[in-house]
């Protein structure tokens, strides 16, 4: 089972979802409050296990319903994913992957590790 690690930043709070091996598998945006970051964690935990998959690297990709993972290529032609909630908001993003297969494995890891993951909050 994975864990969410919420961190305080210069401008607010963000979180990383980490797999059992300690690797970061998804990152959030920066939230202005700790409560907002907690809500983001809850949204990822709720949406990731049931999210559809939309592969935007295919020429005629089929648009999936929210919640969904979107696989796409960034400006450097590397593969990334973003998780969107039911309302279409991005709630988590990935690092860059050199292959689509590794990116899909990242999606599977988030789906597996998010639900029921322990939440670690910053020391105040």
N, CA, C and O atoms as a printed pandas DataFrame, in Angstrom:
     atom_number atom_name residue_name chain_id  residue_number  x_coord  y_coord  z_coord
0              1         N          UNK        A               1    0.844   -1.177    0.000
1              2        CA          UNK        A               1    0.000    0.000    0.000
2              3         C          UNK        A               1    0.893    1.244    0.000
3              4         O          UNK        A               1    1.931    1.279    0.661
4              5         N          UNK        A               2    0.476    2.246   -0.741
5              6        CA          UNK        A               2    1.243    3.474   -0.852
6              7         C          UNK        A               2    0.962    4.430    0.285
7              8         O          UNK        A               2    0.250    4.112    1.238
8              9         N          UNK        A               3    1.547    5.625    0.156
9             10        CA          UNK        A               3    1.293    6.663    1.146
10            11         C          UNK        A               3    1.320    8.030    0.473
11            12         O          UNK        A               3    2.085    8.273   -0.460
12            13         N          UNK        A               4    0.472    8.903    0.970
13            14        CA          UNK        A               4    0.457   10.294    0.555
14            15         C          UNK        A               4    1.315   11.073    1.543
15            16         O          UNK        A               4    1.139   10.956    2.755
16            17         N          UNK        A               5    2.233   11.859    1.025
17            18        CA          UNK        A               5    3.076   12.694    1.870
18            19         C          UNK        A               5    2.769   14.149    1.533
19            20         O          UNK        A               5    3.083   14.629    0.444
20            21         N          UNK        A               6    2.147   14.844    2.492
21            22        CA          UNK        A               6    1.828   16.262    2.310
22            23         C          UNK        A               6    3.008   17.074    2.825
23            24         O          UNK        A               6    3.519   16.828    3.918
24            25         N          UNK        A               7    3.436   18.048    2.018
25            26        CA          UNK        A               7    4.574   18.895    2.384
26            27         C          UNK        A               7    4.165   20.362    2.370
27            28         O          UNK        A               7    3.327   20.783    1.573
28            29         N          UNK        A               8    4.770   21.125    3.262
29            30        CA          UNK        A               8    4.600   22.579    3.253
30            31         C          UNK        A               8    5.626   23.146    2.274
31            32         O          UNK        A               8    6.794   22.758    2.297
32            33         N          UNK        A               9    5.185   24.062    1.418
33            34        CA          UNK        A               9    6.075   24.725    0.478
34            35         C          UNK        A               9    6.112   26.223    0.819
35            36         O          UNK        A               9    5.471   26.664    1.772
36            37         N          UNK        A              10    6.857   26.983    0.044
37            38        CA          UNK        A              10    6.912   28.435    0.268
38            39         C          UNK        A              10    5.557   29.099    0.035
39            40         O          UNK        A              10    5.263   30.142    0.619
40            41         N          UNK        A              11    4.733   28.492   -0.820
41            42        CA          UNK        A              11    3.466   29.128   -1.198
42            43         C          UNK        A              11    2.230   28.351   -0.758
43            44         O          UNK        A              11    1.115   28.733   -1.115
44            45         N          UNK        A              12    2.394   27.276    0.003
45            46        CA          UNK        A              12    1.238   26.506    0.446
46            47         C          UNK        A              12    1.607   25.076    0.775
47            48         O          UNK        A              12    2.574   24.822    1.494
48            49         N          UNK        A              13    0.820   24.130    0.238
49            50        CA          UNK        A              13    1.017   22.705    0.504
50            51         C          UNK        A              13    0.837   21.919   -0.795
51            52         O          UNK        A              13    0.028   22.281   -1.649
52            53         N          UNK        A              14    1.604   20.842   -0.927
53            54        CA          UNK        A              14    1.358   19.898   -2.006
54            55         C          UNK        A              14    1.559   18.491   -1.460
55            56         O          UNK        A              14    1.974   18.317   -0.314
56            57         N          UNK        A              15    1.265   17.494   -2.278
57            58        CA          UNK        A              15    1.468   16.122   -1.831
58            59         C          UNK        A              15    2.047   15.277   -2.952
59            60         O          UNK        A              15    1.884   15.565   -4.138
60            61         N          UNK        A              16    2.729   14.224   -2.526
61            62        CA          UNK        A              16    3.214   13.193   -3.425
62            63         C          UNK        A              16    2.586   11.883   -2.992
63            64         O          UNK        A              16    2.446   11.611   -1.800
64            65         N          UNK        A              17    2.208   11.069   -3.977
65            66        CA          UNK        A              17    1.789    9.695   -3.704
66            67         C          UNK        A              17    3.011    8.833   -3.943
67            68         O          UNK        A              17    3.592    8.854   -5.028
68            69         N          UNK        A              18    3.398    8.081   -2.937
69            70        CA          UNK        A              18    4.585    7.235   -3.029
70            71         C          UNK        A              18    4.180    5.765   -2.986
71            72         O          UNK        A              18    3.282    5.372   -2.242
72            73         N          UNK        A              19    4.863    4.962   -3.802
73            74        CA          UNK        A              19    4.641    3.515   -3.816
74            75         C          UNK        A              19    5.368    2.886   -2.632
75            76         O          UNK        A              19    6.089    3.568   -1.904
76            77         N          UNK        A              20    5.177    1.586   -2.444
77            78        CA          UNK        A              20    5.820    0.859   -1.339
78            79         C          UNK        A              20    7.337    1.017   -1.332
79            80         O          UNK        A              20    7.955    1.035   -0.267
80            81         N          UNK        A              21    7.935    1.129   -2.508
81            82        CA          UNK        A              21    9.397    1.233   -2.597
82            83         C          UNK        A              21    9.900    2.660   -2.367
83            84         O          UNK        A              21   11.099    2.917   -2.472
84            85         N          UNK        A              22    8.989    3.589   -2.055
85            86        CA          UNK        A              22    9.382    4.966   -1.778
86            87         C          UNK        A              22    9.418    5.874   -2.997
87            88         O          UNK        A              22    9.626    7.080   -2.862
88            89         N          UNK        A              23    9.219    5.312   -4.189
89            90        CA          UNK        A              23    9.232    6.112   -5.412
90            91         C          UNK        A              23    7.977    6.968   -5.500
91            92         O          UNK        A              23    6.876    6.500   -5.209
92            93         N          UNK        A              24    8.145    8.225   -5.904
93            94        CA          UNK        A              24    7.006    9.107   -6.130
94            95         C          UNK        A              24    6.338    8.707   -7.435
95            96         O          UNK        A              24    6.993    8.628   -8.475
96            97         N          UNK        A              25    5.032    8.453   -7.383
97            98        CA          UNK        A              25    4.310    8.027   -8.588
98            99         C          UNK        A              25    3.302    9.062   -9.071
99           100         O          UNK        A              25    2.796    8.960  -10.189
100          101         N          UNK        A              26    3.006   10.061   -8.235
101          102        CA          UNK        A              26    2.123   11.151   -8.650
102          103         C          UNK        A              26    2.347   12.343   -7.723
103          104         O          UNK        A              26    2.695   12.186   -6.552
104          105         N          UNK        A              27    2.138   13.529   -8.274
105          106        CA          UNK        A              27    2.348   14.783   -7.546
106          107         C          UNK        A              27    1.128   15.670   -7.740
107          108         O          UNK        A              27    0.444   15.590   -8.760
108          109         N          UNK        A              28    0.864   16.512   -6.755
109          110        CA          UNK        A              28   -0.271   17.428   -6.848
110          111         C          UNK        A              28    0.197   18.827   -7.218
111          112         O          UNK        A              28    1.390   19.117   -7.299
112          113         N          UNK        A              29   -0.792   19.678   -7.435
113          114        CA          UNK        A              29   -0.536   21.108   -7.551
114          115         C          UNK        A              29   -0.245   21.643   -6.157
115          116         O          UNK        A              29   -0.302   20.894   -5.182
116          117         N          UNK        A              30    0.066   22.932   -6.052
117          118        CA          UNK        A              30    0.239   23.564   -4.748
118          119         C          UNK        A              30   -1.113   24.120   -4.306
119          120         O          UNK        A              30   -1.777   24.849   -5.043
120          121         N          UNK        A              31   -1.502   23.758   -3.088
121          122        CA          UNK        A              31   -2.751   24.229   -2.495
122          123         C          UNK        A              31   -2.435   25.335   -1.487
123          124         O          UNK        A              31   -1.359   25.345   -0.890
124          125         N          UNK        A              32   -3.363   26.254   -1.304
125          126        CA          UNK        A              32   -3.107   27.377   -0.397
126          127         C          UNK        A              32   -3.221   26.984    1.073
127          128         O          UNK        A              32   -2.608   27.623    1.928
128          129         N          UNK        A              33   -3.996   25.943    1.381
129          130        CA          UNK        A              33   -4.177   25.540    2.774
130          131         C          UNK        A              33   -3.960   24.037    2.933
131          132         O          UNK        A              33   -4.039   23.269    1.974
132          133         N          UNK        A              34   -3.686   23.648    4.172
133          134        CA          UNK        A              34   -3.534   22.228    4.479
134          135         C          UNK        A              34   -4.842   21.485    4.245
135          136         O          UNK        A              34   -4.830   20.361    3.744
136          137         N          UNK        A              35   -5.970   22.096    4.601
137          138        CA          UNK        A              35   -7.271   21.453    4.363
138          139         C          UNK        A              35   -7.511   21.202    2.877
139          140         O          UNK        A              35   -8.045   20.160    2.497
140          141         N          UNK        A              36   -7.119   22.154    2.045
141          142        CA          UNK        A              36   -7.277   21.972    0.597
142          143         C          UNK        A              36   -6.407   20.815    0.106
143          144         O          UNK        A              36   -6.841   20.038   -0.743
144          145         N          UNK        A              37   -5.195   20.693    0.626
145          146        CA          UNK        A              37   -4.317   19.571    0.255
146          147         C          UNK        A              37   -4.932   18.252    0.717
147          148         O          UNK        A              37   -4.886   17.259   -0.009
148          149         N          UNK        A              38   -5.505   18.238    1.912
149          150        CA          UNK        A              38   -6.190   17.022    2.403
150          151         C          UNK        A              38   -7.335   16.633    1.470
151          152         O          UNK        A              38   -7.529   15.456    1.167
152          153         N          UNK        A              39   -8.089   17.636    1.019
153          154        CA          UNK        A              39   -9.185   17.365    0.082
154          155         C          UNK        A              39   -8.648   16.808   -1.235
155          156         O          UNK        A              39   -9.268   15.931   -1.837
156          157         N          UNK        A              40   -7.497   17.313   -1.683
157          158        CA          UNK        A              40   -6.870   16.794   -2.897
158          159         C          UNK        A              40   -6.475   15.334   -2.740
159          160         O          UNK        A              40   -6.693   14.524   -3.640
160          161         N          UNK        A              41   -5.895   15.004   -1.599
161          162        CA          UNK        A              41   -5.533   13.614   -1.303
162          163         C          UNK        A              41   -6.782   12.734   -1.353
163          164         O          UNK        A              41   -6.772   11.670   -1.973
164          165         N          UNK        A              42   -7.854   13.179   -0.700
165          166        CA          UNK        A              42   -9.091   12.400   -0.673
166          167         C          UNK        A              42   -9.649   12.212   -2.077
167          168         O          UNK        A              42  -10.185   11.150   -2.397
168          169         N          UNK        A              43   -9.528   13.234   -2.914
169          170        CA          UNK        A              43  -10.026   13.143   -4.281
170          171         C          UNK        A              43   -9.227   12.128   -5.097
171          172         O          UNK        A              43   -9.805   11.353   -5.859
172          173         N          UNK        A              44   -7.910   12.129   -4.942
173          174        CA          UNK        A              44   -7.082   11.138   -5.658
174          175         C          UNK        A              44   -7.417    9.740   -5.162
175          176         O          UNK        A              44   -7.580    8.821   -5.964
176          177         N          UNK        A              45   -7.521    9.569   -3.848
177          178        CA          UNK        A              45   -7.833    8.250   -3.281
178          179         C          UNK        A              45   -9.176    7.726   -3.779
179          180         O          UNK        A              45   -9.338    6.525   -3.996
180          181         N          UNK        A              46  -10.130    8.623   -3.958
181          182        CA          UNK        A              46  -11.474    8.241   -4.403
182          183         C          UNK        A              46  -11.522    7.982   -5.910
183          184         O          UNK        A              46  -12.135    7.011   -6.354
184          185         N          UNK        A              47  -10.880    8.845   -6.693
185          186        CA          UNK        A              47  -11.015    8.790   -8.151
186          187         C          UNK        A              47  -10.049    7.846   -8.860
187          188         O          UNK        A              47  -10.413    7.239   -9.867
188          189         N          UNK        A              48   -8.835    7.715   -8.356
189          190        CA          UNK        A              48   -7.827    6.904   -9.061
190          191         C          UNK        A              48   -8.258    5.457   -9.301
191          192         O          UNK        A              48   -8.090    4.953  -10.412
192          193         N          UNK        A              49   -8.809    4.773   -8.290
193          194        CA          UNK        A              49   -9.152    3.360   -8.503
194          195         C          UNK        A              49  -10.250    3.130   -9.544
195          196         O          UNK        A              49  -10.346    2.037  -10.103
196          197         N          UNK        A              50  -11.071    4.135   -9.810
197          198        CA          UNK        A              50  -12.200    3.955  -10.734
198          199         C          UNK        A              50  -12.035    4.735  -12.040
199          200         O          UNK        A              50  -12.930    4.743  -12.885
200          201         N          UNK        A              51  -10.888    5.387  -12.194
201          202        CA          UNK        A              51  -10.683    6.259  -13.351
202          203         C          UNK        A              51  -10.559    5.476  -14.660
203          204         O          UNK        A              51  -10.003    4.378  -14.702
204          205         N          UNK        A              52  -11.091    6.073  -15.717
205          206        CA          UNK        A              52  -10.942    5.541  -17.065
206          207         C          UNK        A              52   -9.565    5.927  -17.594
207          208         O          UNK        A              52   -8.851    6.705  -16.962
208          209         N          UNK        A              53   -9.194    5.389  -18.743
209          210        CA          UNK        A              53   -7.907    5.709  -19.360
210          211         C          UNK        A              53   -8.138    6.290  -20.749
211          212         O          UNK        A              53   -8.842    5.706  -21.572
212          213         N          UNK        A              54   -7.533    7.453  -20.995
213          214        CA          UNK        A              54   -7.625    8.117  -22.294
214          215         C          UNK        A              54   -6.199    8.287  -22.819
215          216         O          UNK        A              54   -5.408    9.031  -22.240
216          217         N          UNK        A              55   -5.876    7.604  -23.903
217          218        CA          UNK        A              55   -4.531    7.660  -24.483
218          219         C          UNK        A              55   -4.506    8.707  -25.593
219          220         O          UNK        A              55   -4.875    8.423  -26.733
220          221         N          UNK        A              56   -4.072    9.909  -25.253
221          222        CA          UNK        A              56   -4.063   11.012  -26.204
222          223         C          UNK        A              56   -2.889   10.950  -27.180
223          224         O          UNK        A              56   -2.738   11.836  -28.021
224          225         N          UNK        A              57   -2.058    9.910  -27.074
225          226        CA          UNK        A              57   -0.956    9.760  -28.019
226          227         C          UNK        A              57   -1.402    9.039  -29.291
227          228         O          UNK        A              57   -0.660    8.981  -30.272
228          229         N          UNK        A              58   -2.610    8.494  -29.268
229          230        CA          UNK        A              58   -3.157    7.818  -30.450
230          231         C          UNK        A              58   -3.809    8.849  -31.374
231          232         O          UNK        A              58   -4.371    9.841  -30.910
232          233         N          UNK        A              59   -3.731    8.609  -32.660
233          234        CA          UNK        A              59   -4.261    9.562  -33.644
234          235         C          UNK        A              59   -5.755    9.822  -33.454
235          236         O          UNK        A              59   -6.172   10.978  -33.386
236          237         N          UNK        A              60   -6.547    8.789  -33.369
237          238        CA          UNK        A              60   -8.000    8.942  -33.218
238          239         C          UNK        A              60   -8.439    8.418  -31.860
239          240         O          UNK        A              60   -9.277    7.521  -31.772
240          241         N          UNK        A              61   -7.861    8.991  -30.789
241          242        CA          UNK        A              61   -8.168    8.473  -29.457
242          243         C          UNK        A              61   -9.625    8.732  -29.097
243          244         O          UNK        A              61  -10.235    9.715  -29.519
244          245         N          UNK        A              62  -10.156    7.813  -28.302
245          246        CA          UNK        A              62  -11.529    7.929  -27.831
246          247         C          UNK        A              62  -11.535    8.730  -26.531
247          248         O          UNK        A              62  -10.788    8.421  -25.603
248          249         N          UNK        A              63  -12.372    9.749  -26.467
249          250        CA          UNK        A              63  -12.471   10.581  -25.271
250          251         C          UNK        A              63  -13.182    9.788  -24.177
251          252         O          UNK        A              63  -14.290    9.288  -24.371
252          253         N          UNK        A              64  -12.524    9.684  -23.028
253          254        CA          UNK        A              64  -13.080    8.922  -21.907
254          255         C          UNK        A              64  -13.845    9.851  -20.964
255          256         O          UNK        A              64  -13.621   11.061  -20.934
256          257         N          UNK        A              65  -14.745    9.253  -20.206
257          258        CA          UNK        A              65  -15.504   10.014  -19.203
258          259         C          UNK        A              65  -14.639   10.246  -17.970
259          260         O          UNK        A              65  -13.736    9.465  -17.669
260          261         N          UNK        A              66  -14.934   11.341  -17.260
261          262        CA          UNK        A              66  -14.262   11.625  -15.988
262          263         C          UNK        A              66  -14.852   10.739  -14.904
263          264         O          UNK        A              66  -16.035   10.411  -14.989
264          265         N          UNK        A              67  -14.108   10.339  -13.907
265          266        CA          UNK        A              67  -12.688   10.595  -13.719
266          267         C          UNK        A              67  -11.873    9.783  -14.720
267          268         O          UNK        A              67  -12.281    8.712  -15.170
268          269         N          UNK        A              68  -10.694   10.337  -15.055
269          270        CA          UNK        A              68   -9.868    9.642  -16.037
270          271         C          UNK        A              68   -8.405    9.998  -15.895
271          272         O          UNK        A              68   -8.045   11.071  -15.412
272          273         N          UNK        A              69   -7.567    9.065  -16.331
273          274        CA          UNK        A              69   -6.160    9.304  -16.525
274          275         C          UNK        A              69   -5.980    9.664  -17.994
275          276         O          UNK        A              69   -6.498    8.970  -18.869
276          277         N          UNK        A              70   -5.264   10.724  -18.269
277          278        CA          UNK        A              70   -4.922   11.097  -19.635
278          279         C          UNK        A              70   -3.436   10.855  -19.833
279          280         O          UNK        A              70   -2.607   11.415  -19.115
280          281         N          UNK        A              71   -3.100   10.015  -20.811
281          282        CA          UNK        A              71   -1.701    9.809  -21.191
282          283         C          UNK        A              71   -1.436   10.707  -22.387
283          284         O          UNK        A              71   -2.210   10.719  -23.344
284          285         N          UNK        A              72   -0.342   11.459  -22.333
285          286        CA          UNK        A              72   -0.008   12.393  -23.403
286          287         C          UNK        A              72    1.503   12.526  -23.523
287          288         O          UNK        A              72    2.251   12.055  -22.666
288          289         N          UNK        A              73    1.940   13.172  -24.594
289          290        CA          UNK        A              73    3.362   13.466  -24.771
290          291         C          UNK        A              73    3.603   14.932  -24.449
291          292         O          UNK        A              73    2.833   15.802  -24.857
292          293         N          UNK        A              74    4.678   15.200  -23.714
293          294        CA          UNK        A              74    5.017   16.581  -23.382
294          295         C          UNK        A              74    5.854   17.212  -24.503
295          296         O          UNK        A              74    6.063   16.591  -25.546
296          297         N          UNK        A              75    6.322   18.425  -24.291
297          298        CA          UNK        A              75    7.083   19.148  -25.324
298          299         C          UNK        A              75    8.373   18.446  -25.711
299          300         O          UNK        A              75    8.881   18.648  -26.815
300          301         N          UNK        A              76    8.909   17.625  -24.817
301          302        CA          UNK        A              76   10.155   16.904  -25.105
302          303         C          UNK        A              76    9.893   15.500  -25.647
303          304         O          UNK        A              76   10.803   14.678  -25.751
304          305         N          UNK        A              77    8.615   15.239  -25.994
305          306        CA          UNK        A              77    8.202   13.940  -26.560
306          307         C          UNK        A              77    8.283   12.792  -25.551
307          308         O          UNK        A              77    8.368   11.627  -25.941
308          309         N          UNK        A              78    8.258   13.112  -24.273
309          310        CA          UNK        A              78    8.206   12.070  -23.256
310          311         C          UNK        A              78    6.744   11.873  -22.839
311          312         O          UNK        A              78    5.904   12.754  -23.020
312          313         N          UNK        A              79    6.471   10.708  -22.284
313          314        CA          UNK        A              79    5.106   10.356  -21.891
314          315         C          UNK        A              79    4.839   10.794  -20.461
315          316         O          UNK        A              79    5.701   10.681  -19.590
316          317         N          UNK        A              80    3.633   11.294  -20.234
317          318        CA          UNK        A              80    3.181   11.711  -18.899
318          319         C          UNK        A              80    1.713   11.337  -18.756
319          320         O          UNK        A              80    1.025   11.063  -19.739
320          321         N          UNK        A              81    1.248   11.332  -17.504
321          322        CA          UNK        A              81   -0.189   11.190  -17.283
322          323         C          UNK        A              81   -0.639   12.254  -16.296
323          324         O          UNK        A              81    0.142   12.768  -15.496
324          325         N          UNK        A              82   -1.919   12.563  -16.380
325          326        CA          UNK        A              82   -2.573   13.421  -15.389
326          327         C          UNK        A              82   -3.885   12.746  -15.039
327          328         O          UNK        A              82   -4.547   12.145  -15.887
328          329         N          UNK        A              83   -4.244   12.859  -13.771
329          330        CA          UNK        A              83   -5.505   12.308  -13.286
330          331         C          UNK        A              83   -6.483   13.454  -13.128
331          332         O          UNK        A              83   -6.202   14.441  -12.448
332          333         N          UNK        A              84   -7.629   13.312  -13.762
333          334        CA          UNK        A              84   -8.675   14.330  -13.652
334          335         C          UNK        A              84   -9.859   13.758  -12.869
335          336         O          UNK        A              84  -10.258   12.609  -13.058
336          337         N          UNK        A              85  -10.404   14.592  -11.988
337          338        CA          UNK        A              85  -11.552   14.210  -11.159
338          339         C          UNK        A              85  -12.835   14.237  -11.988
339          340         O          UNK        A              85  -12.810   14.566  -13.173
340          341         N          UNK        A              86  -13.940   13.893  -11.364
341          342        CA          UNK        A              86  -15.236   13.875  -12.057
342          343         C          UNK        A              86  -15.602   15.232  -12.630
343          344         O          UNK        A              86  -16.313   15.309  -13.633
344          345         N          UNK        A              87  -15.115   16.329  -11.992
345          346        CA          UNK        A              87  -15.418   17.677  -12.478
346          347         C          UNK        A              87  -14.436   18.165  -13.543
347          348         O          UNK        A              87  -14.545   19.299  -14.010
348          349         N          UNK        A              88  -13.478   17.315  -13.931
349          350        CA          UNK        A              88  -12.518   17.679  -14.974
350          351         C          UNK        A              88  -11.262   18.364  -14.475
351          352         O          UNK        A              88  -10.366   18.662  -15.263
352          353         N          UNK        A              89  -11.183   18.620  -13.165
353          354        CA          UNK        A              89  -10.001   19.265  -12.595
354          355         C          UNK        A              89   -8.842   18.271  -12.498
355          356         O          UNK        A              89   -9.043   17.106  -12.154
356          357         N          UNK        A              90   -7.631   18.739  -12.803
357          358        CA          UNK        A              90   -6.438   17.905  -12.646
358          359         C          UNK        A              90   -6.130   17.798  -11.154
359          360         O          UNK        A              90   -6.001   18.811  -10.466
360          361         N          UNK        A              91   -6.014   16.556  -10.657
361          362        CA          UNK        A              91   -5.760   16.347   -9.235
362          363         C          UNK        A              91   -4.423   15.671   -8.960
363          364         O          UNK        A              91   -3.982   15.624   -7.811
364          365         N          UNK        A              92   -3.771   15.148   -9.995
365          366        CA          UNK        A              92   -2.435   14.559   -9.830
366          367         C          UNK        A              92   -1.768   14.462  -11.194
367          368         O          UNK        A              92   -2.430   14.317  -12.222
368          369         N          UNK        A              93   -0.427   14.546  -11.178
369          370        CA          UNK        A              93    0.359   14.468  -12.412
370          371         C          UNK        A              93    1.544   13.540  -12.198
371          372         O          UNK        A              93    1.937   13.261  -11.065
372          373         N          UNK        A              94    2.100   13.075  -13.290
373          374        CA          UNK        A              94    3.246   12.168  -13.217
374          375         C          UNK        A              94    4.538   12.879  -13.587
375          376         O          UNK        A              94    4.553   14.029  -14.025
376          377         N          UNK        A              95    5.613   12.141  -13.389
377          378        CA          UNK        A              95    6.909   12.532  -13.919
378          379         C          UNK        A              95    6.922   12.177  -15.403
379          380         O          UNK        A              95    5.944   11.640  -15.922
380          381         N          UNK        A              96    8.017   12.474  -16.083
381          382        CA          UNK        A              96    8.154   12.100  -17.493
382          383         C          UNK        A              96    8.668   10.666  -17.600
383          384         O          UNK        A              96    9.541   10.245  -16.841
384          385         N          UNK        A              97    8.114    9.931  -18.548
385          386        CA          UNK        A              97    8.537    8.557  -18.834
386          387         C          UNK        A              97    9.059    8.488  -20.257
387          388         O          UNK        A              97    8.557    9.188  -21.137
388          389         N          UNK        A              98   10.055    7.659  -20.491
389          390        CA          UNK        A              98   10.613    7.534  -21.837
390          391         C          UNK        A              98    9.780    6.614  -22.724
391          392         O          UNK        A              98    9.850    6.708  -23.950
392          393         N          UNK        A              99    8.992    5.727  -22.117
393          394        CA          UNK        A              99    8.151    4.827  -22.909
394          395         C          UNK        A              99    6.699    4.898  -22.433
395          396         O          UNK        A              99    6.417    5.200  -21.274
396          397         N          UNK        A             100    5.796    4.611  -23.359
397          398        CA          UNK        A             100    4.375    4.577  -23.004
398          399         C          UNK        A             100    4.088    3.435  -22.042
399          400         O          UNK        A             100    3.249    3.575  -21.152
400          401         N          UNK        A             101    4.768    2.311  -22.206
401          402        CA          UNK        A             101    4.559    1.166  -21.313
402          403         C          UNK        A             101    4.879    1.544  -19.872
403          404         O          UNK        A             101    4.133    1.182  -18.963
404          405         N          UNK        A             102    5.964    2.259  -19.651
405          406        CA          UNK        A             102    6.311    2.686  -18.298
406          407         C          UNK        A             102    5.289    3.684  -17.757
407          408         O          UNK        A             102    4.965    3.660  -16.569
408          409         N          UNK        A             103    4.784    4.556  -18.618
409          410        CA          UNK        A             103    3.754    5.513  -18.217
410          411         C          UNK        A             103    2.482    4.772  -17.793
411          412         O          UNK        A             103    1.875    5.108  -16.776
412          413         N          UNK        A             104    2.086    3.771  -18.568
413          414        CA          UNK        A             104    0.902    2.972  -18.213
414          415         C          UNK        A             104    1.116    2.229  -16.901
415          416         O          UNK        A             104    0.183    2.074  -16.112
416          417         N          UNK        A             105    2.340    1.770  -16.668
417          418        CA          UNK        A             105    2.640    1.128  -15.386
418          419         C          UNK        A             105    2.503    2.127  -14.239
419          420         O          UNK        A             105    2.069    1.763  -13.146
420          421         N          UNK        A             106    2.871    3.385  -14.485
421          422        CA          UNK        A             106    2.687    4.440  -13.492
422          423         C          UNK        A             106    1.221    4.639  -13.163
423          424         O          UNK        A             106    0.852    4.791  -11.998
424          425         N          UNK        A             107    0.382    4.638  -14.195
425          426        CA          UNK        A             107   -1.070    4.760  -13.990
426          427         C          UNK        A             107   -1.568    3.599  -13.127
427          428         O          UNK        A             107   -2.303    3.813  -12.164
428          429         N          UNK        A             108   -1.173    2.382  -13.466
429          430        CA          UNK        A             108   -1.595    1.200  -12.698
430          431         C          UNK        A             108   -1.146    1.305  -11.241
431          432         O          UNK        A             108   -1.881    0.931  -10.327
432          433         N          UNK        A             109    0.058    1.815  -11.036
433          434        CA          UNK        A             109    0.587    1.960   -9.685
434          435         C          UNK        A             109   -0.227    2.968   -8.874
435          436         O          UNK        A             109   -0.497    2.741   -7.695
436          437         N          UNK        A             110   -0.618    4.074   -9.499
437          438        CA          UNK        A             110   -1.453    5.061   -8.803
438          439         C          UNK        A             110   -2.805    4.440   -8.470
439          440         O          UNK        A             110   -3.310    4.613   -7.360
440          441         N          UNK        A             111   -3.391    3.723   -9.419
441          442        CA          UNK        A             111   -4.692    3.088   -9.179
442          443         C          UNK        A             111   -4.617    2.130   -7.988
443          444         O          UNK        A             111   -5.535    2.066   -7.170
444          445         N          UNK        A             112   -3.518    1.391   -7.904
445          446        CA          UNK        A             112   -3.341    0.390   -6.854
446          447         C          UNK        A             112   -2.996    1.028   -5.509
447          448         O          UNK        A             112   -3.495    0.586   -4.473
448          449         N          UNK        A             113   -2.159    2.047   -5.511
449          450        CA          UNK        A             113   -1.615    2.596   -4.270
450          451         C          UNK        A             113   -2.439    3.708   -3.632
451          452         O          UNK        A             113   -2.291    3.965   -2.437
452          453         N          UNK        A             114   -3.299    4.373   -4.392
453          454        CA          UNK        A             114   -4.019    5.539   -3.862
454          455         C          UNK        A             114   -5.103    5.174   -2.853
455          456         O          UNK        A             114   -5.219    5.805   -1.803
456          457         N          UNK        A             115   -5.883    4.167   -3.171
457          458        CA          UNK        A             115   -7.011    3.802   -2.299
458          459         C          UNK        A             115   -6.498    3.229   -0.985
459          460         O          UNK        A             115   -5.751    2.252   -0.966
460          461         N          UNK        A             116   -6.908    3.846    0.096
461          462        CA          UNK        A             116   -6.520    3.365    1.415
462          463         C          UNK        A             116   -5.103    3.711    1.827
463          464         O          UNK        A             116   -4.623    3.220    2.848
464          465         N          UNK        A             117   -4.420    4.551    1.051
465          466        CA          UNK        A             117   -3.047    4.925    1.371
466          467         C          UNK        A             117   -2.996    5.745    2.649
467          468         O          UNK        A             117   -3.876    6.564    2.914
468          469         N          UNK        A             118   -1.964    5.516    3.426
469          470        CA          UNK        A             118   -1.722    6.291    4.637
470          471         C          UNK        A             118   -1.399    7.724    4.253
471          472         O          UNK        A             118   -0.778    7.965    3.218
472          473         N          UNK        A             119   -1.819    8.689    5.089
473          474        CA          UNK        A             119   -1.536   10.102    4.828
474          475         C          UNK        A             119   -0.560   10.606    5.895
475          476         O          UNK        A             119   -0.816   10.496    7.094
476          477         N          UNK        A             120    0.549   11.154    5.436
477          478        CA          UNK        A             120    1.547   11.720    6.338
478          479         C          UNK        A             120    1.526   13.229    6.165
479          480         O          UNK        A             120    1.734   13.744    5.067
480          481         N          UNK        A             121    1.274   13.928    7.258
481          482        CA          UNK        A             121    1.157   15.387    7.203
482          483         C          UNK        A             121    2.420   16.051    7.736
483          484         O          UNK        A             121    3.182   15.443    8.487
484          485         N          UNK        A             122    2.636   17.304    7.342
485          486        CA          UNK        A             122    3.837   18.002    7.814
486          487         C          UNK        A             122    3.746   18.320    9.306
487          488         O          UNK        A             122    2.661   18.525    9.852
488          489         N          UNK        A             123    4.889   18.355    9.936
489          490        CA          UNK        A             123    4.949   18.773   11.336
490          491         C          UNK        A             123    4.694   20.261   11.384
491          492         O          UNK        A             123    5.260   21.008   10.586
492          493         N          UNK        A             124    3.865   20.705   12.288
493          494        CA          UNK        A             124    3.572   22.145   12.379
494          495         C          UNK        A             124    4.542   22.825   13.319
495          496         O          UNK        A             124    4.456   24.036   13.525
